[in-house]
Amino acid sequence: MDLLDRVNETKLPFAELLGIEFVSASRDKVVAEMTVREDLCTNPAVLHGGAIMAFADTLGAMGTIVNLPQGAGTTTVESKTNFVAPAPVGTRVIGETTPVHRGRRTMIWQTRISTREGRLVALVTQTQLVL
């Protein structure tokens, strides 16, 4: 089984609620997409900051999961988000997460969220604790 199959078989109910679709996965990069729906928006109809953060958190966690030793788990202990541009309803956003640090006790991931046209929506850095 390759890593993308493993990622897609991992049960993540909140990710499913958001409509996150993983499109590629390796130990060095996880990529997913999500469509901006009205129920994920604020007023005006642009992607809510909390939805952006949840999207990025899911990617960073999954990056950690595919790098964990057998039997280990993870939880987010810190996250910082820079909001750069809006993503209007109907937009397909792409999240790409890459490792900044992969240690035995913590991992740090940076996630870029952008539109298909390449416009940066947000930049997120998060720390995952290895359990």
C-alpha positions in Angstrom: 0.0 0.0 0.0 1.4 3.4 -0.9 1.3 6.4 1.4 -1.6 8.1 -0.5 -3.7 5.0 0.0 -2.8 4.9 3.7 -3.7 8.6 4.1 -7.1 8.1 2.3 -7.9 5.1 4.5 -7.3 7.1 7.7 -10.6 8.0 9.3 -10.7 11.8 9.8 -14.4 12.8 10.4 -13.8 16.6 10.6 -11.7 16.5 7.4 -14.6 14.6 5.7 -17.0 17.3 7.0 -14.8 20.0 5.4 -14.6 18.1 2.2 -10.8 17.7 2.2 -9.5 15.4 -0.6 -5.9 14.2 -0.3 -4.3 14.1 -3.8 -0.7 13.1 -3.0 1.3 12.0 0.0 5.0 11.4 0.7 7.1 11.7 3.8 8.3 15.1 2.5 5.0 16.6 1.2 1.3 16.1 1.6 -1.1 17.8 -0.8 -4.9 18.1 -0.5 -7.7 20.2 -2.0 -11.0 21.6 -0.8 -13.8 23.5 -2.4 -15.0 26.7 -0.7 -18.6 26.1 0.1 -21.1 28.6 1.5 -21.3 26.8 4.8 -17.5 27.3 5.2 -17.7 31.0 4.6 -18.0 34.2 6.6 -19.7 37.4 5.4 -18.9 38.3 2.7 -18.9 34.9 1.1 -15.2 34.1 1.5 -13.6 31.1 3.3 -13.7 31.5 7.1 -10.4 31.7 8.9 -11.3 28.8 11.1 -11.9 26.6 8.0 -8.5 27.7 6.6 -6.8 26.8 9.9 -8.6 23.4 10.1 -7.6 22.6 6.5 -4.0 23.4 7.3 -4.1 21.6 10.7 -5.3 18.5 8.9 -2.5 18.6 6.4 0.2 19.1 9.1 -1.2 16.3 11.2 -1.2 14.0 8.2 2.4 14.9 7.4 3.3 13.9 10.9 1.2 10.7 10.7 3.1 9.5 7.6 6.4 10.1 9.4 5.5 8.5 12.8 7.1 5.4 14.1 4.9 2.3 14.4 2.4 2.7 17.2 2.9 6.5 17.8 0.3 9.2 17.6 0.3 12.9 17.3 -1.5 16.1 18.4 -1.2 19.7 17.5 0.5 21.8 20.2 0.9 25.2 18.4 -0.3 26.8 15.2 0.3 30.2 13.6 -1.6 31.4 10.6 -0.9 34.3 8.3 -4.0 35.2 6.3 -2.9 36.7 2.9 -5.9 36.8 0.5 -9.6 35.8 0.5 -10.9 32.6 -1.2 -14.4 33.3 -2.5 -17.2 30.7 -2.4 -16.7 28.2 -5.3 -12.9 28.5 -5.2 -10.9 25.3 -5.1 -8.1 25.8 -2.6 -4.9 23.6 -2.6 -2.9 22.9 0.6 0.7 21.8 0.4 2.5 20.9 3.6 6.2 20.3 4.0 8.4 19.6 7.0 10.5 22.3 8.7 11.6 19.9 11.4 11.1 16.1 12.0 12.3 15.2 15.4 11.6 12.3 17.8 9.4 14.4 20.1 8.0 17.2 17.8 7.5 17.9 14.1 7.0 21.3 12.6 5.1 21.7 9.3 4.5 24.6 7.0 1.4 24.7 4.9 0.8 26.9 2.0 -2.9 27.3 1.0 -3.5 28.8 -2.4 -6.0 29.0 -5.2 -5.6 26.9 -8.4 -4.3 30.1 -10.1 -1.5 30.2 -7.6 -2.7 33.1 -5.4 -1.5 32.6 -1.8 -4.5 32.5 0.7 -2.7 31.6 3.9 0.6 30.4 5.3 0.4 28.2 8.4 3.2 26.9 10.6 2.3 24.3 13.2 4.0 22.1 15.8 2.9 18.5 16.3 3.8 16.6 19.4 4.8 13.0 18.8 2.9 10.8 21.4 
